[in-house]
Amino acid sequence: MDILFAASEIAPIVKVGGLADVVSSLSKALRLLGHKVTIALPRYKALDSSGLMMARRLTPMPLEVDAKV
């Protein structure tokens, strides 16, 4: 199964709270079960020097915001 995590943090590089730990450990556990896991994060400056594998091609993901909400 192909799984995509879209998150704002990942341990230990960008860690503010518990989400970073969950994204990191759950993605590792799923990979050990044979799943293909991709993690999408904002491109923080800390990621540039972290050694994480970065996508060679990034697909823009435009988001529309409804000001009425």
Contacts in CASP RR format, 6 or more apart in sequence:
PFRMAT RR
TARGET T0000
AUTHOR 0000-0000-0000
METHOD contacts of the structure
MODEL  1
MDILFAASEIAPIVKVGGLADVVSSLSKALRLLGHKVTIALPRYKALDSS
GLMMARRLTPMPLEVDAKV
1 35 0 8 1.000
1 36 0 8 1.000
2 35 0 8 1.000
2 36 0 8 1.000
2 38 0 8 1.000
3 27 0 8 1.000
3 30 0 8 1.000
3 35 0 8 1.000
3 36 0 8 1.000
3 37 0 8 1.000
3 38 0 8 1.000
4 37 0 8 1.000
4 38 0 8 1.000
4 39 0 8 1.000
4 40 0 8 1.000
5 23 0 8 1.000
5 26 0 8 1.000
5 27 0 8 1.000
5 37 0 8 1.000
5 38 0 8 1.000
5 39 0 8 1.000
5 40 0 8 1.000
6 40 0 8 1.000
7 19 0 8 1.000
7 20 0 8 1.000
7 23 0 8 1.000
7 39 0 8 1.000
7 40 0 8 1.000
7 41 0 8 1.000
8 14 0 8 1.000
8 16 0 8 1.000
8 19 0 8 1.000
8 41 0 8 1.000
8 42 0 8 1.000
9 15 0 8 1.000
9 16 0 8 1.000
9 17 0 8 1.000
9 19 0 8 1.000
9 20 0 8 1.000
9 23 0 8 1.000
9 41 0 8 1.000
10 20 0 8 1.000
10 23 0 8 1.000
10 24 0 8 1.000
10 39 0 8 1.000
10 41 0 8 1.000
11 20 0 8 1.000
11 21 0 8 1.000
11 23 0 8 1.000
11 24 0 8 1.000
11 25 0 8 1.000
12 20 0 8 1.000
12 24 0 8 1.000
13 44 0 8 1.000
13 46 0 8 1.000
13 47 0 8 1.000
13 50 0 8 1.000
13 52 0 8 1.000
14 20 0 8 1.000
14 41 0 8 1.000
14 44 0 8 1.000
14 46 0 8 1.000
14 47 0 8 1.000
15 21 0 8 1.000
23 39 0 8 1.000
27 37 0 8 1.000
27 39 0 8 1.000
30 37 0 8 1.000
31 37 0 8 1.000
41 47 0 8 1.000
47 54 0 8 1.000
END
